[in-house]
Amino acid sequence: MKQKLVFVTNNSHKLREVKEILDEKFDIVSLNDLGIDEEIPETADTLEGNALQKARFVHSRTQLNCFADDTGLEVEALEGAPGVYSARYAGENASFDDNMNKLLDALGENSKRKASFRTAIALILDDAEYLFEGSVEGIILNEKHGIDGFGYDPVFQPIEHNQSFAEMEASLKNSISHRGRAVKKLALFLLDKNE
């Protein structure tokens, strides 16, 4: 029987990505599946802090093993912004397009477009807490390319590739992305624990 794990998200894009990586070994359930629809706080000033905050919030209510992630896009020319504020860069209820447009405006014609995507995952397993991280280096394109993916995917091109994340096949993106790398570390840890 597959081990049940709560992924602390209602983001269908994230859920699909994680299920594609973990689903053969684990029964991944979302907040929707548990009927949890309250706003989960994200008030820490680091990705790791936010991920832990979300995992602790759900664990305290369900007592189930769970994991949460927080992801930030860190742009060198913007001194690491939007960083921990990536999801709400253009405001609390900003759309993906709003955030991308603000980022492109902030960079303008700047030729220094180096950036990294970083994901922190906090796992609470049998009441113990663990952290995993994944990152990928790349550049911010001058305009949006591609229609797949979500978030900043249309403007982020990983190094050694000539496509944005939004132009890539899901399997390729998952194999090199920040979230994919963090989830693989999580999966290896869980598989090792299960042996």
C-alpha positions as CSV (number, residue, x, y, z in Angstrom):
1,M,0.0,0.0,0.0
2,K,1.3,3.4,-1.0
3,Q,2.2,5.8,1.8
4,K,-0.2,8.7,2.2
5,L,1.4,12.2,2.1
6,V,-0.3,15.5,2.2
7,F,1.1,18.1,-0.2
8,V,0.3,21.5,1.3
9,T,-1.1,23.2,-1.8
10,N,-4.2,23.9,-3.8
11,N,-2.1,24.9,-6.8
12,S,-3.1,22.4,-9.5
13,H,0.0,23.1,-11.5
14,K,2.3,22.3,-8.6
15,L,0.2,19.2,-7.6
16,R,0.5,17.8,-11.2
17,E,4.2,18.4,-11.3
18,V,4.8,16.7,-7.9
19,K,2.5,13.8,-8.7
20,E,4.4,13.1,-12.0
21,I,7.5,12.7,-9.9
22,L,6.2,10.9,-6.8
23,D,2.9,9.3,-7.6
24,E,4.2,5.8,-8.3
25,K,5.5,5.4,-4.8
26,F,3.2,7.6,-2.7
27,D,-0.5,8.6,-2.4
28,I,-0.3,12.4,-2.7
29,V,-3.3,14.2,-1.5
30,S,-3.8,18.0,-1.6
31,L,-5.6,20.4,0.7
32,N,-8.6,20.2,-1.5
33,D,-8.8,16.5,-0.9
34,L,-8.8,17.1,2.8
35,G,-11.3,20.0,2.6
36,I,-8.9,22.5,3.9
37,D,-9.5,25.9,2.3
38,E,-8.4,28.4,4.9
39,E,-5.6,30.8,4.1
40,I,-2.3,29.4,5.3
41,P,0.2,32.0,6.6
42,E,3.4,32.7,4.7
43,T,5.0,35.4,6.8
44,A,8.6,34.2,7.1
45,D,11.4,36.1,5.3
46,T,13.0,33.0,3.8
47,L,11.7,30.2,1.5
48,E,12.6,27.6,4.2
49,G,10.7,29.5,6.8
50,N,7.5,29.8,4.7
51,A,7.7,26.1,3.8
52,L,8.0,25.1,7.4
53,Q,5.2,27.5,8.5
54,K,2.8,25.9,5.9
55,A,3.8,22.3,6.8
56,R,3.4,23.0,10.6
57,F,0.0,24.6,10.0
58,V,-1.4,21.6,8.2
59,H,0.3,19.0,10.4
60,S,-1.2,20.7,13.6
61,R,-4.7,20.3,12.1
62,T,-4.5,16.9,10.6
63,Q,-1.6,15.0,12.4
64,L,-0.8,13.6,8.9
65,N,2.6,13.3,7.4
66,C,2.9,16.3,5.0
67,F,5.2,18.5,3.0
68,A,5.1,22.1,1.8
69,D,7.2,24.0,-0.6
70,D,8.0,27.6,-1.2
71,T,9.7,28.8,-4.4
72,G,11.4,32.1,-5.2
73,L,12.9,33.6,-8.4
74,E,16.0,35.4,-7.5
75,V,17.2,37.9,-10.1
76,E,20.8,39.1,-9.7
77,A,20.3,42.6,-11.2
78,L,17.4,43.1,-8.8
79,E,19.5,42.2,-5.8
80,G,17.6,38.8,-5.4
81,A,14.1,40.1,-5.9
82,P,11.4,39.1,-6.2
83,G,12.7,36.2,-4.0
84,V,10.4,35.2,-1.2
85,Y,7.7,37.6,-2.6
86,S,7.7,35.9,-6.1
87,A,4.1,34.8,-5.9
88,R,2.8,38.2,-4.9
89,Y,5.5,40.4,-6.6
90,A,2.8,42.6,-8.3
91,G,0.4,42.6,-5.3
92,E,-1.5,40.1,-3.1
93,N,-3.9,38.9,-5.8
94,A,-1.6,39.4,-8.8
95,S,-1.8,37.0,-11.7
96,F,1.2,35.2,-13.3
97,D,1.1,37.8,-16.1
98,D,1.0,40.7,-13.6
99,N,4.1,39.3,-11.9
100,M,6.0,38.6,-15.1
101,N,5.1,42.1,-16.5
102,K,6.4,43.8,-13.3
103,L,9.6,41.7,-13.6
104,L,10.2,42.6,-17.2
105,D,9.5,46.3,-16.5
106,A,11.9,46.2,-13.6
107,L,14.7,44.8,-15.7
108,G,13.9,46.9,-18.7
109,E,16.8,46.9,-21.2
110,N,19.3,45.7,-18.6
111,S,21.6,43.2,-20.2
112,K,22.4,41.5,-16.9
113,R,19.6,39.0,-16.7
114,K,21.1,36.2,-14.6
115,A,18.6,34.5,-12.3
116,S,18.0,31.4,-10.3
117,F,14.9,29.6,-9.3
118,R,15.0,28.1,-5.8
119,T,12.6,25.7,-4.1
120,A,12.6,24.8,-0.4
121,I,10.5,21.8,0.8
122,A,9.7,21.2,4.4
123,L,8.6,17.6,5.3
124,I,7.0,16.6,8.6
125,L,7.3,12.9,8.9
126,D,6.4,11.1,12.1
127,D,6.6,14.4,13.9
128,A,10.2,15.1,12.8
129,E,11.0,18.0,10.4
130,Y,13.3,17.9,7.4
131,L,14.3,20.4,4.7
132,F,15.2,19.9,1.1
133,E,16.3,22.4,-1.5
134,G,16.6,22.5,-5.3
135,S,17.8,25.3,-7.5
136,V,18.4,26.0,-11.2
137,E,20.4,28.8,-12.8
138,G,19.3,30.6,-15.9
139,I,18.4,34.0,-17.4
140,I,15.3,36.2,-17.7
141,L,14.2,36.5,-21.3
142,N,13.3,39.9,-22.8
143,E,9.7,38.6,-23.5
144,K,7.5,35.7,-22.7
145,H,8.0,32.4,-24.7
146,G,5.7,29.4,-24.5
147,I,2.3,28.6,-23.1
148,D,2.9,25.7,-20.8
149,G,4.0,25.8,-17.2
150,F,3.0,28.5,-14.7
151,G,4.4,31.4,-12.7
152,Y,7.5,32.8,-14.3
153,D,8.1,29.8,-16.6
154,P,7.6,31.8,-19.9
155,V,10.4,34.3,-19.0
156,F,12.9,31.9,-17.4
157,Q,15.4,30.0,-19.6
158,P,17.7,27.6,-17.8
159,I,21.4,27.6,-18.7
160,E,22.4,25.1,-21.3
161,H,18.9,25.2,-22.9
162,N,17.5,27.3,-25.6
163,Q,13.8,27.1,-24.5
164,S,12.0,28.7,-21.6
165,F,10.4,26.4,-19.0
166,A,7.0,27.2,-20.6
167,E,8.3,25.8,-24.0
168,M,9.6,22.5,-22.6
169,E,8.0,19.1,-22.4
170,A,6.9,18.5,-18.8
171,S,9.3,15.5,-18.4
172,L,12.3,17.7,-19.4
173,K,11.3,20.6,-17.2
174,N,10.7,18.2,-14.2
175,S,14.1,16.6,-14.7
176,I,16.0,19.9,-14.4
177,S,13.7,22.3,-12.5
178,H,14.3,23.7,-9.0
179,R,11.1,22.0,-7.8
180,G,11.9,18.7,-9.6
181,R,15.4,18.7,-8.0
182,A,13.9,19.4,-4.5
183,V,11.2,16.8,-4.9
184,K,13.8,14.2,-6.1
185,K,15.7,14.8,-2.8
186,L,12.5,14.4,-0.9
187,A,11.6,11.2,-2.8
188,L,15.0,9.6,-2.2
189,F,14.8,10.4,1.5
190,L,11.3,8.9,1.7
191,L,12.2,5.8,-0.2
192,D,15.3,5.3,2.0
193,K,13.0,5.7,5.1
194,N,10.6,3.1,3.7
195,E,13.2,0.4,3.2
